[in-house]
Amino acid sequence: MPTINLNEAKANLSRLVDAAAAGEEIIIAKAGKPVVRLLPIENPAPRQPGIAKGRVTDAFFEPLTEKELSAWEM
């Protein structure tokens, strides 16, 4: 489990991500103090189509009210 300083991690992020994806755990340090751990995601959950089925009503497609529009313009 190597410890890499932040500047080196920024310069080699792609290589570090590849190493982590291959199963290596990497510690990133700032000013010599370990701050974060880079490790692979174990068995990411597959996307499930239709997860919102039945939860979206026709009101979702209606135009916004003036009050809702003004909130977006802040």
C-alpha positions, -999 to 999 in steps of 0.1 A, spaced: 0 0 0 21 29 -13 18 64 1 19 91 -26 21 129 -20 -6 150 -35 15 167 -62 27 134 -74 -9 120 -74 -21 149 -95 7 144 -120 0 106 -122 -37 103 -115 -44 81 -145 -17 56 -136 -29 56 -100 -65 50 -110 -54 21 -132 -34 6 -103 -64 10 -79 -87 -6 -105 -63 -36 -106 -68 -40 -68 -39 -19 -54 -48 3 -24 -31 37 -26 -28 63 2 -25 100 -9 -8 123 16 -8 161 20 22 177 37 33 142 47 0 134 64 -22 106 49 -56 121 39 -73 98 15 -73 62 3 -77 53 -34 -91 18 -38 -113 -1 -63 -151 -3 -61 -160 -39 -54 -188 -53 -75 -205 -20 -86 -242 -24 -87 -256 -27 -122 -280 -1 -135 -316 -11 -133 -338 2 -161 -373 13 -150 -364 21 -114 -387 51 -114 -415 34 -132 -448 44 -117 -432 72 -97 -433 99 -123 -468 115 -128 -481 135 -158 -475 166 -136 -438 162 -142 -443 172 -178 -464 203 -171 -449 238 -175 -435 254 -144 -455 280 -125 -444 316 -124 -432 311 -88 -411 280 -98 -397 298 -128 -386 328 -107 -369 305 -82 -347 292 -111 -338 328 -121 -322 338 -88 
